[in-house]
Amino acid sequence: MKKKSVNLAVVSNNTLDSRKAVSLEHYDISSALQTTLEFSELIHIFSNKIQSFIPHNAFSYHNDDFNLDISKGITTKNSCTYALKVEDVQLGNLKIMRNQSFSNEEIKLLEELLCCLIYPLKNATLYKQALGMAYTDPLTKTYNRAAFEDSLSREIKLAHRKSNHLSIIFFDIDHFKDINDDYGHDCGDIALASAATCIKDMLRGSDVVFRYGGEEFVILLSDTNIDGAKKLAERIRRSIEKHSIAYGMQIIKLTASLGVSTLRGNDTSDSLIKRADQAMYQAKKNGRNRVQLESPVQLV
């Protein structure tokens, strides 16, 4: 008879305190797990290191706090599933799977070995949280320019390697200086936060918006060609156009100008950004409240 999956076994401080005597032969697992703060690398290292102790065919890791789903192998009927937690910090759920059932001895050993994993996962969690704060604009709750530069560099390398499309949209609130001058900076802040919300409401799960500076935002669109980026830019433009701000006794209408560029074969981050920025300013010159595509490739 097959054993049922072991579900929601929480690894906590109490569990750790009762298992101080982990075998010396397991210390190399702890050492290997100290080499990274990346969740994916931690889970893969752990799976590889315990393979000789507890053979398995697959694993999956899910972390709601960071929207992470990491898996390897094919799902099987037999599994051990653990909700990992230490010092009231939720560390996600890990499932180890294989075709044959796990013995009681293997389950006990696996739970001992998990003690090697949870503090590296806690360190990764704290690092991710700190990085999120450093990369987040506190007013608009979007990512900031430093986060954009890091993300764009990474996405360009990925797009070139996999021959994927990549596009960006530059977004600028029209007449933003007038809003600040006429109604004050508090009203300007409300306009920025409202615009950010409108943008986020239009995005797919894979799209990311960043505050680039002042009243400018930039939207990073992975695996999206120029036509797809233009359609999204138009949806954002229409959403902003329909949006009004009630400030004091005044109703303030917002509009925005948007510029779109897409990755070309010889592009760097700077060249891709420059074309989107130029397109956005061309949209302003053409009357504002419109989407402008980048200039076409000049044939020699």
SELOTOR-247268 format. One record per residue (C-alpha): z, y, x. Coordinates in steps of 0.25 Angstrom, whole numbers. Layout:
zz: Z, yy: Y, xx: X
...
***
This chain:
zz: 0, yy: 0, xx: 0
zz: -4, yy: 14, xx: 6
zz: 7, yy: 24, xx: 8
zz: 6, yy: 37, xx: 0
zz: 4, yy: 50, xx: 7
zz: 16, yy: 57, xx: 12
zz: 16, yy: 71, xx: 6
zz: 23, yy: 84, xx: 9
zz: 32, yy: 79, xx: 20
zz: 38, yy: 93, xx: 24
zz: 41, yy: 94, xx: 39
zz: 52, yy: 104, xx: 40
zz: 63, yy: 108, xx: 49
zz: 72, yy: 97, xx: 44
zz: 61, yy: 87, xx: 47
zz: 60, yy: 92, xx: 61
zz: 75, yy: 92, xx: 64
zz: 76, yy: 78, xx: 60
zz: 64, yy: 74, xx: 69
zz: 68, yy: 80, xx: 83
zz: 65, yy: 67, xx: 90
zz: 50, yy: 67, xx: 90
zz: 45, yy: 58, xx: 101
zz: 41, yy: 63, xx: 115
zz: 27, yy: 58, xx: 113
zz: 25, yy: 67, xx: 102
zz: 28, yy: 80, xx: 111
zz: 13, yy: 81, xx: 115
zz: 10, yy: 83, xx: 100
zz: 19, yy: 95, xx: 100
zz: 13, yy: 100, xx: 113
zz: -1, yy: 99, xx: 108
zz: 3, yy: 107, xx: 95
zz: 8, yy: 118, xx: 103
zz: -6, yy: 122, xx: 108
zz: -11, yy: 129, xx: 96
zz: -8, yy: 138, xx: 84
zz: -20, yy: 133, xx: 76
zz: -17, yy: 125, xx: 64
zz: -30, yy: 117, xx: 65
zz: -27, yy: 113, xx: 79
zz: -13, yy: 110, xx: 77
zz: -16, yy: 100, xx: 66
zz: -28, yy: 93, xx: 74
zz: -19, yy: 92, xx: 86
zz: -8, yy: 86, xx: 78
zz: -17, yy: 76, xx: 71
zz: -23, yy: 72, xx: 85
zz: -9, yy: 70, xx: 92
zz: -3, yy: 62, xx: 81
zz: -16, yy: 53, xx: 79
zz: -10, yy: 42, xx: 89
zz: 3, yy: 42, xx: 82
zz: -2, yy: 43, xx: 68
zz: -17, yy: 39, xx: 67
zz: -24, yy: 47, xx: 55
zz: -38, yy: 50, xx: 50
zz: -36, yy: 64, xx: 45
zz: -27, yy: 76, xx: 43
zz: -27, yy: 89, xx: 34
zz: -18, yy: 101, xx: 36
zz: -17, yy: 112, xx: 25
zz: -10, yy: 125, xx: 26
zz: -10, yy: 135, xx: 14
zz: -4, yy: 146, xx: 22
zz: -16, yy: 147, xx: 31
zz: -26, yy: 141, xx: 22
zz: -28, yy: 130, xx: 32
zz: -35, yy: 116, xx: 29
zz: -36, yy: 108, xx: 42
zz: -41, yy: 93, xx: 41
zz: -47, yy: 82, xx: 49
zz: -52, yy: 68, xx: 45
zz: -54, yy: 62, xx: 31
zz: -44, yy: 62, xx: 20
zz: -37, yy: 48, xx: 18
zz: -28, yy: 43, xx: 8
zz: -16, yy: 41, xx: 17
zz: -9, yy: 54, xx: 22
zz: 4, yy: 60, xx: 26
zz: 5, yy: 74, xx: 21
zz: 15, yy: 85, xx: 26
zz: 19, yy: 99, xx: 22
zz: 23, yy: 105, xx: 35
zz: 34, yy: 115, xx: 36
zz: 44, yy: 120, xx: 46
zz: 54, yy: 132, xx: 44
zz: 49, yy: 135, xx: 30
zz: 35, yy: 137, xx: 36
zz: 24, yy: 130, xx: 29
zz: 15, yy: 123, xx: 39
zz: 4, yy: 116, xx: 30
zz: 1, yy: 102, xx: 26
zz: -3, yy: 91, xx: 35
zz: -9, yy: 78, xx: 30
zz: -12, yy: 66, xx: 40
zz: -21, yy: 56, xx: 34
zz: -27, yy: 42, xx: 37
zz: -33, yy: 30, xx: 31
zz: -20, yy: 20, xx: 32
zz: -7, yy: 24, xx: 27
zz: 4, yy: 30, xx: 36
zz: 16, yy: 22, xx: 39
zz: 30, yy: 27, xx: 38
zz: 32, yy: 27, xx: 53
zz: 19, yy: 35, xx: 54
zz: 24, yy: 45, xx: 44
zz: 37, yy: 47, xx: 51
zz: 30, yy: 49, xx: 64
zz: 20, yy: 59, xx: 58
zz: 31, yy: 67, xx: 53
zz: 38, yy: 67, xx: 66
zz: 25, yy: 72, xx: 73
zz: 23, yy: 83, xx: 62
zz: 35, yy: 89, xx: 69
zz: 27, yy: 92, xx: 81
zz: 17, yy: 100, xx: 72
zz: 25, yy: 109, xx: 63
zz: 30, yy: 119, xx: 73
zz: 15, yy: 121, xx: 79
zz: 11, yy: 123, xx: 64
zz: 22, yy: 133, xx: 62
zz: 18, yy: 140, xx: 75
zz: 3, yy: 140, xx: 70
zz: 8, yy: 145, xx: 56
zz: 16, yy: 157, xx: 62
zz: 4, yy: 160, xx: 71
zz: -5, yy: 160, xx: 60
zz: 4, yy: 169, xx: 52
zz: 5, yy: 179, xx: 63
zz: -10, yy: 179, xx: 65
zz: -12, yy: 182, xx: 51
zz: -3, yy: 194, xx: 51
zz: -9, yy: 199, xx: 63
zz: -23, yy: 197, xx: 57
zz: -20, yy: 203, xx: 43
zz: -22, yy: 217, xx: 39
zz: -9, yy: 220, xx: 31
zz: -15, yy: 230, xx: 21
zz: -27, yy: 222, xx: 16
zz: -22, yy: 208, xx: 19
zz: -35, yy: 205, xx: 26
zz: -37, yy: 200, xx: 40
zz: -38, yy: 211, xx: 51
zz: -49, yy: 215, xx: 61
zz: -43, yy: 207, xx: 72
zz: -43, yy: 195, xx: 63
zz: -58, yy: 198, xx: 59
zz: -62, yy: 199, xx: 74
zz: -56, yy: 185, xx: 77
zz: -62, yy: 179, xx: 65
zz: -76, yy: 184, xx: 67
zz: -76, yy: 180, xx: 81
zz: -72, yy: 166, xx: 77
zz: -82, yy: 165, xx: 65
zz: -94, yy: 170, xx: 73
zz: -91, yy: 159, xx: 83
zz: -90, yy: 149, xx: 72
zz: -103, yy: 154, xx: 65
zz: -111, yy: 153, xx: 78
zz: -106, yy: 139, xx: 81
zz: -109, yy: 134, xx: 67
zz: -121, yy: 142, xx: 64
zz: -113, yy: 148, xx: 52
zz: -116, yy: 161, xx: 45
zz: -105, yy: 172, xx: 46
zz: -105, yy: 186, xx: 40
zz: -96, yy: 198, xx: 39
zz: -94, yy: 209, xx: 29
zz: -89, yy: 223, xx: 33
zz: -82, yy: 230, xx: 21
zz: -78, yy: 245, xx: 21
zz: -72, yy: 252, xx: 9
zz: -80, yy: 264, xx: 5
zz: -74, yy: 278, xx: 6
zz: -61, yy: 272, xx: 11
zz: -57, yy: 285, xx: 19
zz: -59, yy: 293, xx: 6
zz: -49, yy: 284, xx: -1
zz: -39, yy: 286, xx: 10
zz: -41, yy: 301, xx: 10
zz: -41, yy: 303, xx: -5
zz: -30, yy: 293, xx: -9
zz: -22, yy: 290, xx: 4
zz: -21, yy: 278, xx: 13
zz: -12, yy: 270, xx: 3
zz: -24, yy: 270, xx: -6
zz: -33, yy: 266, xx: 5
zz: -24, yy: 254, xx: 8
zz: -25, yy: 250, xx: -6
zz: -40, yy: 251, xx: -5
zz: -41, yy: 242, xx: 7
zz: -32, yy: 232, xx: 1
zz: -40, yy: 232, xx: -12
zz: -53, yy: 230, xx: -4
zz: -47, yy: 219, xx: 4
zz: -43, yy: 212, xx: -9
zz: -57, yy: 213, xx: -15
zz: -64, yy: 208, xx: -2
zz: -54, yy: 196, xx: -2
zz: -57, yy: 193, xx: -16
zz: -72, yy: 191, xx: -14
zz: -71, yy: 182, xx: -1
zz: -72, yy: 167, xx: 0
zz: -62, yy: 159, xx: 7
zz: -69, yy: 159, xx: 20
zz: -71, yy: 174, xx: 20
zz: -61, yy: 183, xx: 27
zz: -59, yy: 198, xx: 26
zz: -53, yy: 207, xx: 37
zz: -49, yy: 222, xx: 37
zz: -58, yy: 227, xx: 49
zz: -52, yy: 241, xx: 49
zz: -49, yy: 253, xx: 40
zz: -57, yy: 250, xx: 27
zz: -66, yy: 240, xx: 33
zz: -65, yy: 225, xx: 30
zz: -74, yy: 213, xx: 36
zz: -76, yy: 200, xx: 29
zz: -79, yy: 188, xx: 37
zz: -88, yy: 178, xx: 30
zz: -90, yy: 164, xx: 37
zz: -102, yy: 156, xx: 34
zz: -108, yy: 167, xx: 26
zz: -122, yy: 173, xx: 28
zz: -127, yy: 187, xx: 25
zz: -130, yy: 184, xx: 11
zz: -117, yy: 178, xx: 8
zz: -110, yy: 190, xx: 15
zz: -118, yy: 200, xx: 7
zz: -114, yy: 193, xx: -6
zz: -100, yy: 193, xx: -3
zz: -100, yy: 208, xx: 2
zz: -107, yy: 212, xx: -11
zz: -96, yy: 205, xx: -19
zz: -85, yy: 212, xx: -11
zz: -92, yy: 225, xx: -13
zz: -93, yy: 224, xx: -28
zz: -78, yy: 219, xx: -29
zz: -74, yy: 232, xx: -21
zz: -83, yy: 241, xx: -30
zz: -76, yy: 236, xx: -42
zz: -62, yy: 238, xx: -36
zz: -54, yy: 250, xx: -39
zz: -40, yy: 255, xx: -34
zz: -30, yy: 262, xx: -42
zz: -23, yy: 272, xx: -33
zz: -13, yy: 282, xx: -40
zz: -21, yy: 288, xx: -51
zz: -35, yy: 285, xx: -44
zz: -44, yy: 273, xx: -46
zz: -52, yy: 271, xx: -33
zz: -65, yy: 264, xx: -32
zz: -68, yy: 256, xx: -19
zz: -81, yy: 252, xx: -14
zz: -85, yy: 246, xx: 0
zz: -97, yy: 245, xx: 9
zz: -100, yy: 231, xx: 16
zz: -108, yy: 227, xx: 27
zz: -112, yy: 212, xx: 30
zz: -117, yy: 205, xx: 43
zz: -119, yy: 191, xx: 46
zz: -118, yy: 183, xx: 60
zz: -131, yy: 183, xx: 68
zz: -133, yy: 173, xx: 80
zz: -130, yy: 183, xx: 91
zz: -118, yy: 190, xx: 84
zz: -105, yy: 194, xx: 90
zz: -93, yy: 199, xx: 81
zz: -96, yy: 213, xx: 85
zz: -111, yy: 212, xx: 81
zz: -108, yy: 205, xx: 67
zz: -97, yy: 216, xx: 64
zz: -106, yy: 227, xx: 68
zz: -117, yy: 223, xx: 59
zz: -108, yy: 222, xx: 47
zz: -101, yy: 235, xx: 50
zz: -115, yy: 242, xx: 51
zz: -119, yy: 236, xx: 38
zz: -106, yy: 241, xx: 31
zz: -108, yy: 255, xx: 36
zz: -123, yy: 254, xx: 31
zz: -117, yy: 251, xx: 18
zz: -109, yy: 263, xx: 18
zz: -121, yy: 272, xx: 22
zz: -129, yy: 266, xx: 11
zz: -119, yy: 271, xx: 0
zz: -107, yy: 262, xx: 2
zz: -102, yy: 251, xx: -8
zz: -113, yy: 241, xx: -3
zz: -115, yy: 229, xx: 5
zz: -124, yy: 231, xx: 18
zz: -130, yy: 219, xx: 26
zz: -131, yy: 220, xx: 41
zz: -144, yy: 225, xx: 47
zz: -155, yy: 214, xx: 48
zz: -158, yy: 207, xx: 62
zz: -168, yy: 216, xx: 69
zz: -180, yy: 208, xx: 73
zz: -186, yy: 212, xx: 87
***
